[in-house]
Amino acid sequence: MTAIPHPPRFGARSNVPPEGTRGVLIAVLILAVMLGGAVLIGWLLSGLTARISPEAPPYMILIYGVAALLLMLPVVLRLFPWMVNWYYLFPALVFLAAFTILPIVLTVNYAFTNYNAVNSGNPDSALRTTATISVDKRVVTLGETPQSDSVQQYLRCETPNCKGATLVLFDDQASVPYKARIASVNGLQVTLAAPFTTDIEVARATRLNAISYIGLANFREIFAKASRALVPVFIWTVVFAFSTVTINAIAGLVLGILLYNKNLRGRNVYRTLLFLPWAIPAVISVQMWVALLNQQFGIVNKGLGLLGLAAVPWLNDPLWAKVSVLVVNLWLGFPYMMTATISALSTINEDLYEAASIDGASRLQQISNITLPLLKNSFTPILLSGFAFNFNNFGIIYLLTQGGPDQQGREATARSTDILLSWGYNTAFSSSGQSNYSLASAIALIIFFLTLAISLVNFKAAGVFEEARK
C-alpha cells in the first residue's frame, strides 16, 4: 500500500512560503526587522566611530547600515529560503522608510522639542571664548563669558554645577569641534568628567546649542496666539479649498456640457484651446499671472485704465489678493473639471436623452433630471480629492502671493493669503533667520488632525462609508 505524502509544512529552512494574509504579514515583518536591525547597527557603529574619530563624516551611518543589510540578506535566506520571492519588496520598503516613515517620526519628535535656528544641536560659533586646559587634561579654564554671564548661564546648564552638560573645545584654527562632558563648574574653571584625550592644543571653547524636549510648549504657543495665526489661517484655508472646488467644478461642468454637444461646430478646437491652461506648467502660468496682475505695470490694470476704471491692487490688498488667488486657481483648475465632465458624459446612454426628447423635455430639463444626477457618482470622488488637494495647495500661494500681503494683527509668518501649509513653511524657513523647526512640526501635526477630521466629515456627507459597506 503506497503512503500518501503529506503536504510540506511551513517553517524555518522550508522552501514552502506561508499562505494567505498570515504569510504576507510574516514576510513583511521579517523584511521590516531586517531593515530596522540594519538601521540600528548603522546607528550604533556610527556613534562608536564618532567617539573614536570626531572627523568621521555623518554618512557613515548609511555605509554601516547598507553593509549590515547585505550581511543579513544571505543569513535570512538560509533560515527562510522562501523569502527569496519577497526580496523584491526591499527597495519599496527602503524608500517607504526613508521618505515617508522617517519624516513622520522626525516631525512628531521635533514637535515636542526646542529645535530651531539657534538650538540646532551644533556648537554656538557666535559665542566662542578663549580657553586653556590643564596638564592633566581635566580642567578647562575659560578666559571670559560673553555679556558677563556666569558659566552656568553661558552653558545653559540644567543643574547648578553643570554636571552632565557638554563643553565644546577647539584648537587655534577652530576647524573641528570636540565635545567633552562636564563634571562640575567652579568660577571660570570647568572640570571634565574624563580626561580630554584628543591630541590638540585647546585654544577656544563654546557651548552646545542642544536640542531638548519641552513637552507641549509649542502647542501652547500656537493656541495662545490662535487669533493671530491659527484661526484666521484655518478659516481662509477652508474657504480657499471649498471656493476653489465649487468655482472650478461649476466652470468645468458648464464647459464640459457645452463642448460635449455633437452639434457644436469646431468643438475639438475649443477643447484644445481650453485645455491649454492645464497643459502649461503651473510654475510658468502663475509667474505670468503675477506680471499680468501687477498693480502699476500689469496688462489687467492697463486695460481697466483704458475703460476709465481705477487700478485694482490685485496682489497688494488682503481682500483682492484672495480674489486673485481664486481667479488664478480657476484658470489652472477648470480644464481638469472640464475633461472629467466630458469623460463622464460619454458613459451616459444616449437613449435616455432620446426618450426624454420624445416626452417633450427641454434641454435644460434633460440636464437637470438626467445629466446632473448621473454625474453625481462620478464627481463625488473628484470633488473630495480636489478639496483635499487644495486644502494643502502650497504651490499657488507661494508662487502668486508668497502668503502676502501683510495684514494688521497677524503674525509675520501667517499673512493674509497664507494657508495652513504655507504658514508652517514660513515658520520653518523664515526669511528673517528666526526659523523654528519645532513649532513648524507642531503646526504640521495640527494640520494632519484638521485634514483628517475634515476628510472624515466629507466622506460621511458623501456617503462613502455606506458605499464601502455594500
C-alpha positions as CSV (number, residue, x, y, z in Angstrom):
1,M,0.0,0.0,0.0
2,T,1.5,3.3,-1.1
3,A,1.7,6.0,1.6
4,I,0.2,9.3,0.7
5,P,2.8,12.1,1.1
6,H,1.9,14.9,3.5
7,P,1.9,18.4,2.1
8,P,5.0,20.4,3.1
9,R,4.7,22.5,6.2
10,F,5.8,26.0,6.6
11,G,8.7,26.5,9.0
12,A,12.4,27.5,9.3
13,R,14.5,26.3,6.4
14,S,11.4,25.4,4.4
15,N,11.0,26.2,0.8
16,V,7.3,26.5,1.2
17,P,6.0,30.0,1.8
18,P,3.2,30.6,4.3
19,E,-0.1,31.2,2.6
20,G,-2.8,33.9,2.8
21,T,-2.7,37.1,4.8
22,R,-0.7,35.5,7.5
23,G,2.1,34.7,5.0
24,V,2.2,38.3,3.7
25,L,2.3,39.7,7.2
26,I,5.2,37.3,8.2
27,A,7.2,38.2,5.1
28,V,6.7,41.9,5.6
29,L,7.6,41.6,9.3
30,I,10.8,39.8,8.5
31,L,11.8,42.4,6.0
32,A,10.9,45.2,8.4
33,V,13.0,43.6,11.2
34,M,16.0,43.3,8.8
35,L,15.7,46.9,7.8
36,G,15.3,48.1,11.4
37,G,18.2,45.9,12.5
38,A,20.4,47.3,9.8
39,V,19.5,50.9,10.8
40,L,20.2,50.1,14.5
41,I,23.5,48.6,13.7
42,G,24.5,51.5,11.5
43,W,23.5,54.0,14.2
44,L,25.5,52.2,16.9
45,L,28.6,51.8,14.8
46,S,28.5,55.4,13.5
47,G,28.2,56.6,17.1
48,L,31.2,54.5,18.1
49,T,33.1,55.8,15.1
50,A,32.3,59.4,16.1
51,R,33.7,58.8,19.6
52,I,36.9,57.4,18.2
53,S,37.3,59.8,15.3
54,P,35.2,63.0,15.6
55,E,36.2,63.9,12.0
56,A,34.2,60.9,10.6
57,P,31.5,62.1,8.2
58,P,27.8,61.7,9.2
59,Y,27.0,59.4,6.3
60,M,28.9,56.6,8.0
61,I,25.6,55.5,9.4
62,L,24.5,54.8,5.8
63,I,27.6,52.9,5.0
64,Y,27.3,50.7,8.1
65,G,23.6,50.2,7.6
66,V,24.0,49.0,4.0
67,A,26.9,46.7,5.0
68,A,24.8,45.2,7.8
69,L,21.8,44.7,5.4
70,L,24.0,43.0,2.8
71,L,25.2,40.6,5.5
72,M,21.7,39.9,6.8
73,L,20.3,39.0,3.3
74,P,22.0,35.6,2.9
75,V,21.6,34.7,6.6
76,V,17.8,35.3,6.5
77,L,17.6,33.5,3.1
78,R,19.3,30.5,4.7
79,L,16.8,30.4,7.6
80,F,13.8,31.1,5.4
81,P,14.6,30.0,1.8
82,W,11.1,31.0,0.6
83,M,11.9,34.7,1.4
84,V,13.8,34.9,-1.9
85,N,10.4,35.6,-3.5
86,W,9.9,38.6,-1.2
87,Y,13.2,40.3,-1.6
88,Y,11.8,42.4,-4.5
89,L,9.9,44.4,-1.8
90,F,13.1,45.6,-0.2
91,P,13.6,48.7,-2.5
92,A,10.0,49.7,-1.8
93,L,10.4,49.3,1.9
94,V,13.6,51.2,2.0
95,F,12.1,54.2,0.1
96,L,8.9,54.0,2.2
97,A,11.0,54.1,5.4
98,A,13.4,56.8,4.1
99,F,10.8,59.2,2.5
100,T,7.6,58.5,4.4
101,I,8.1,56.9,7.8
102,L,11.3,58.7,8.8
103,P,9.9,62.2,8.1
104,I,6.7,61.4,10.0
105,V,8.7,60.1,13.0
106,L,11.1,63.2,12.9
107,T,8.1,65.6,12.6
108,V,6.4,64.1,15.6
109,N,9.6,64.1,17.6
110,Y,10.6,67.7,16.8
111,A,7.1,68.9,17.7
112,F,7.9,68.3,21.3
113,T,11.4,69.9,21.3
114,N,13.0,73.4,21.0
115,Y,14.7,72.7,17.6
116,N,15.2,76.0,15.8
117,A,17.8,78.0,14.0
118,V,19.6,78.5,17.4
119,N,19.0,75.2,19.1
120,S,20.2,73.1,16.3
121,G,22.4,70.6,18.1
122,N,25.5,72.3,16.9
123,P,28.2,74.3,18.7
124,D,27.5,78.0,19.1
125,S,30.1,79.6,16.8
126,A,28.9,83.1,17.7
127,L,29.8,82.8,21.4
128,R,33.3,81.3,21.4
129,T,35.6,82.3,24.2
130,T,39.3,81.7,24.8
131,A,40.2,78.7,26.9
132,T,43.2,76.7,28.2
133,I,43.4,73.2,29.6
134,S,45.4,71.9,32.5
135,V,48.3,69.5,32.2
136,D,46.2,66.5,33.3
137,K,43.6,67.4,30.7
138,R,40.8,67.5,33.3
139,V,40.3,71.2,33.9
140,V,39.4,73.8,31.3
141,T,39.7,77.5,32.2
142,L,37.6,79.9,30.3
143,G,39.0,83.3,29.5
144,E,35.7,85.1,29.9
145,T,32.0,84.5,29.3
146,P,30.0,86.8,26.9
147,Q,27.9,89.5,28.4
148,S,29.4,88.8,31.8
149,D,27.2,85.8,32.3
150,S,28.2,83.1,34.8
151,V,29.5,79.9,33.3
152,Q,26.2,78.2,34.3
153,Q,24.2,80.8,32.3
154,Y,26.7,80.7,29.4
155,L,26.5,76.9,29.1
156,R,22.7,76.8,29.8
157,C,23.2,74.3,32.5
158,E,20.1,72.5,33.9
159,T,21.9,71.7,37.2
160,P,23.7,74.2,39.4
161,N,27.2,72.6,38.9
162,C,26.5,71.8,35.2
163,K,27.1,68.1,35.8
164,G,26.3,66.2,32.6
165,A,26.4,69.3,30.3
166,T,28.6,69.5,27.2
167,L,31.5,71.8,26.6
168,V,32.8,72.1,23.0
169,L,36.6,72.6,22.6
170,F,38.6,73.9,19.6
171,D,42.2,74.3,18.6
172,D,43.6,77.6,17.4
173,Q,42.2,77.1,13.9
174,A,38.7,76.2,15.3
175,S,38.0,74.0,12.4
176,V,36.9,70.8,14.1
177,P,34.7,70.8,17.3
178,Y,35.4,68.3,20.1
179,K,32.7,67.6,22.7
180,A,33.6,66.9,26.3
181,R,31.2,66.0,29.2
182,I,31.3,68.3,32.3
183,A,31.6,67.0,35.8
184,S,31.4,70.3,37.7
185,V,32.0,74.1,37.4
186,N,33.8,76.4,39.8
187,G,34.0,80.0,38.7
188,L,35.6,80.0,35.2
189,Q,37.1,76.6,35.7
190,V,35.2,73.6,34.1
191,T,36.2,70.2,35.4
192,L,35.6,67.5,32.8
193,A,34.1,64.1,33.6
194,A,37.0,62.3,31.9
195,P,40.5,63.4,30.7
196,F,40.4,65.1,27.3
197,T,42.3,62.5,25.2
198,T,42.2,64.2,21.8
199,D,45.7,65.4,20.9
200,I,45.1,69.1,20.1
201,E,46.1,72.3,21.7
202,V,42.9,73.7,23.3
203,A,42.5,77.4,22.5
204,R,38.8,78.1,22.4
205,A,35.6,76.8,23.9
206,T,31.9,77.3,23.4
207,R,28.6,75.9,24.4
208,L,26.4,73.3,22.6
209,N,23.1,74.6,21.5
210,A,21.4,71.3,22.3
211,I,18.0,70.2,21.2
212,S,15.9,69.4,24.3
213,Y,12.4,68.2,24.9
214,I,10.0,70.9,26.1
215,G,6.7,68.9,26.1
216,L,3.6,70.7,24.9
217,A,5.2,74.2,24.9
218,N,5.0,74.5,21.1
219,F,1.3,73.7,21.1
220,R,0.6,76.1,23.9
221,E,2.3,78.8,21.9
222,I,0.2,78.1,18.9
223,F,-3.1,78.1,20.7
224,A,-2.1,81.2,22.8
225,K,-1.7,83.1,19.5
226,A,-4.6,81.4,17.8
227,S,-6.5,84.6,17.0
228,R,-3.4,86.0,15.2
229,A,-2.5,82.9,13.2
230,L,-4.3,79.6,13.6
231,V,-7.9,80.7,13.5
232,P,-7.7,83.2,10.5
233,V,-5.4,80.9,8.6
234,F,-7.6,77.9,9.1
235,I,-10.7,79.8,8.1
236,W,-9.1,81.1,4.9
237,T,-7.8,77.6,4.1
238,V,-11.2,76.1,4.3
239,V,-12.8,79.0,2.3
240,F,-10.0,78.7,-0.3
241,A,-10.3,75.0,-0.7
242,F,-14.2,75.0,-0.8
243,S,-14.4,78.0,-3.1
244,T,-11.8,76.7,-5.5
245,V,-13.6,73.3,-5.8
246,T,-17.0,74.9,-6.2
247,I,-16.0,77.5,-8.8
248,N,-13.8,75.1,-10.8
249,A,-16.5,72.4,-10.7
250,I,-19.2,74.8,-12.0
251,A,-17.0,76.2,-14.7
252,G,-15.8,72.7,-15.8
253,L,-19.3,71.3,-15.7
254,V,-20.8,74.1,-17.8
255,L,-17.9,74.0,-20.4
256,G,-17.9,70.2,-20.4
257,I,-21.7,70.0,-21.2
258,L,-21.4,72.7,-23.9
259,L,-18.4,71.1,-25.6
260,Y,-20.0,67.6,-25.5
261,N,-22.7,68.8,-27.7
262,K,-22.1,67.0,-31.0
263,N,-23.9,69.7,-33.0
264,L,-21.3,72.3,-31.9
265,R,-19.0,73.2,-34.8
266,G,-15.3,73.3,-34.1
267,R,-15.7,71.7,-30.7
268,N,-12.4,70.0,-30.9
269,V,-10.7,73.3,-31.5
270,Y,-12.4,74.8,-28.4
271,R,-11.4,71.7,-26.4
272,T,-7.8,72.1,-27.4
273,L,-7.7,75.8,-26.6
274,L,-9.5,75.4,-23.2
275,F,-7.1,72.5,-22.3
276,L,-4.0,74.7,-22.7
277,P,-4.1,76.2,-19.2
278,W,-3.8,72.7,-17.8
279,A,-1.1,71.7,-20.3
280,I,1.2,74.6,-19.4
281,P,3.3,74.0,-16.2
282,A,1.7,75.8,-13.3
283,V,5.1,77.5,-12.4
284,I,5.1,79.3,-15.7
285,S,1.4,80.1,-15.7
286,V,1.5,81.6,-12.2
287,Q,4.5,83.7,-12.9
288,M,2.7,85.1,-16.0
289,W,-0.3,86.0,-13.8
290,V,2.0,87.8,-11.4
291,A,3.1,90.0,-14.2
292,L,-0.5,90.4,-15.5
293,L,-1.8,91.4,-12.1
294,N,0.9,93.9,-11.3
295,Q,-0.7,97.0,-9.9
296,Q,1.4,99.5,-11.8
297,F,2.5,97.7,-15.0
298,G,0.2,94.7,-15.4
299,I,-1.9,94.5,-18.5
300,V,-5.1,93.9,-16.5
301,N,-4.9,97.3,-14.8
302,K,-3.8,98.8,-18.1
303,G,-7.0,97.5,-19.7
304,L,-9.0,98.9,-16.8
305,G,-7.4,102.2,-17.2
306,L,-8.5,102.3,-20.9
307,L,-12.0,101.8,-19.7
308,G,-11.7,104.7,-17.2
309,L,-11.5,102.4,-14.2
310,A,-9.1,102.8,-11.3
311,A,-6.2,100.4,-10.9
312,V,-7.0,97.4,-8.6
313,P,-4.4,96.3,-6.0
314,W,-4.7,92.7,-7.0
315,L,-1.7,91.4,-5.1
316,N,-1.2,94.3,-2.6
317,D,-4.6,94.3,-0.8
318,P,-5.6,91.4,1.5
319,L,-9.1,91.1,0.0
320,W,-8.1,91.5,-3.6
321,A,-5.1,89.1,-3.1
322,K,-7.6,86.4,-2.0
323,V,-9.7,87.1,-5.1
324,S,-6.6,86.9,-7.3
325,V,-5.7,83.5,-5.8
326,L,-9.2,82.1,-6.6
327,V,-9.1,83.5,-10.1
328,V,-5.7,82.1,-10.9
329,N,-6.6,78.8,-9.4
330,L,-9.7,78.8,-11.6
331,W,-7.5,79.3,-14.6
332,L,-5.4,76.4,-13.6
333,G,-8.1,74.0,-12.4
334,F,-11.1,74.3,-14.7
335,P,-9.6,72.3,-17.6
336,Y,-9.4,69.2,-15.3
337,M,-13.0,69.5,-14.3
338,M,-14.0,70.1,-17.9
339,T,-12.1,67.0,-19.1
340,A,-13.7,64.9,-16.2
341,T,-17.1,66.1,-17.2
342,I,-16.7,65.2,-20.9
343,S,-15.4,61.8,-19.9
344,A,-18.3,61.2,-17.5
345,L,-20.8,62.3,-20.1
346,S,-19.6,59.7,-22.6
347,T,-20.7,57.0,-20.2
348,I,-24.4,58.2,-20.2
349,N,-26.6,56.2,-22.6
350,E,-27.9,58.4,-25.4
351,D,-31.2,56.6,-25.4
352,L,-32.1,58.4,-22.2
353,Y,-31.9,61.8,-23.9
354,E,-33.9,60.5,-26.9
355,A,-36.6,59.2,-24.7
356,A,-36.7,62.5,-22.8
357,S,-37.0,64.4,-26.1
358,I,-39.9,62.3,-27.2
359,D,-41.6,63.0,-23.9
360,G,-41.2,66.7,-24.6
361,A,-38.4,67.5,-22.1
362,S,-36.4,70.6,-22.9
363,R,-32.6,70.7,-23.0
364,L,-32.5,72.3,-19.5
365,Q,-34.8,69.6,-18.1
366,Q,-32.6,66.9,-19.6
367,I,-29.6,68.4,-17.9
368,S,-31.2,68.8,-14.5
369,N,-33.0,65.4,-14.5
370,I,-30.6,63.2,-16.4
371,T,-27.1,64.6,-16.7
372,L,-26.6,66.0,-13.2
373,P,-27.9,63.0,-11.3
374,L,-25.9,60.6,-13.3
375,L,-22.8,62.7,-12.9
376,K,-23.1,62.7,-9.1
377,N,-21.4,59.4,-8.6
378,S,-18.5,60.3,-10.9
379,F,-18.0,63.7,-9.5
380,T,-18.2,62.9,-5.8
381,P,-14.6,61.4,-5.5
382,I,-13.3,64.1,-7.8
383,L,-14.7,66.9,-5.6
384,L,-13.5,65.3,-2.4
385,S,-10.0,64.7,-3.8
386,G,-10.0,68.3,-5.2
387,F,-10.9,69.7,-1.8
388,A,-8.1,67.7,-0.1
389,F,-5.6,68.8,-2.7
390,N,-6.5,72.5,-2.4
391,F,-6.5,72.3,1.4
392,N,-2.8,71.8,1.1
393,N,-2.2,73.6,-2.2
394,F,1.1,75.3,-1.3
395,G,2.2,76.0,-4.8
396,I,-0.4,78.5,-5.9
397,I,0.0,80.5,-2.6
398,Y,3.8,80.5,-2.7
399,L,4.2,81.4,-6.4
400,L,1.5,84.0,-6.6
401,T,1.5,85.9,-3.3
402,Q,4.1,84.3,-1.1
403,G,1.3,84.4,1.5
404,G,1.1,88.2,1.4
405,P,0.3,91.0,1.7
406,D,0.8,91.7,5.4
407,Q,-2.3,92.1,7.5
408,Q,-2.6,94.1,10.7
409,G,-3.0,92.0,13.8
410,R,-1.5,88.9,12.2
411,E,1.8,87.0,12.8
412,A,4.6,87.7,10.3
413,T,4.5,84.1,9.3
414,A,0.7,83.9,8.9
415,R,-0.2,86.7,6.4
416,S,-3.4,87.4,4.6
417,T,-3.3,84.7,2.0
418,D,-1.3,82.1,3.9
419,I,-2.9,78.7,4.2
420,L,-2.0,76.2,6.9
421,L,0.8,74.6,4.9
422,S,2.4,77.9,3.8
423,W,2.1,79.1,7.5
424,G,4.1,76.0,8.6
425,Y,6.6,76.6,5.8
426,N,7.1,80.2,6.8
427,T,7.6,79.2,10.4
428,A,10.2,76.5,9.5
429,F,12.1,78.6,6.9
430,S,11.7,82.2,7.9
431,S,13.5,84.7,5.7
432,S,14.4,86.7,8.8
433,G,16.6,83.9,10.1
434,Q,14.3,83.0,13.0
435,S,13.5,79.6,11.6
436,N,11.6,77.5,14.2
437,Y,11.5,73.9,13.1
438,S,9.9,72.5,16.2
439,L,7.0,75.0,16.0
440,A,6.5,74.1,12.3
441,S,6.4,70.4,13.2
442,A,3.7,71.2,15.8
443,I,1.8,73.1,13.1
444,A,2.2,70.0,10.8
445,L,0.6,67.8,13.4
446,I,-2.3,70.2,13.8
447,I,-2.7,70.3,10.0
448,F,-2.8,66.5,10.0
449,F,-5.6,66.2,12.5
450,L,-7.6,69.0,10.9
451,T,-7.2,67.4,7.5
452,L,-8.2,64.0,8.9
453,A,-11.3,65.5,10.6
454,I,-12.4,67.4,7.5
455,S,-11.9,64.3,5.3
456,L,-14.0,62.2,7.6
457,V,-16.8,64.7,7.6
458,N,-16.6,64.9,3.8
459,F,-16.6,61.1,3.4
460,K,-19.6,60.9,5.8
461,A,-21.5,63.6,4.0
462,A,-20.8,62.0,0.6
463,G,-21.9,58.5,1.8
464,V,-18.5,57.0,1.0
465,F,-18.6,54.8,4.1
466,E,-22.1,53.5,3.2
467,E,-20.9,52.7,-0.3
468,A,-17.9,50.8,1.1
469,R,-20.2,48.6,3.3
470,K,-22.2,47.4,0.3
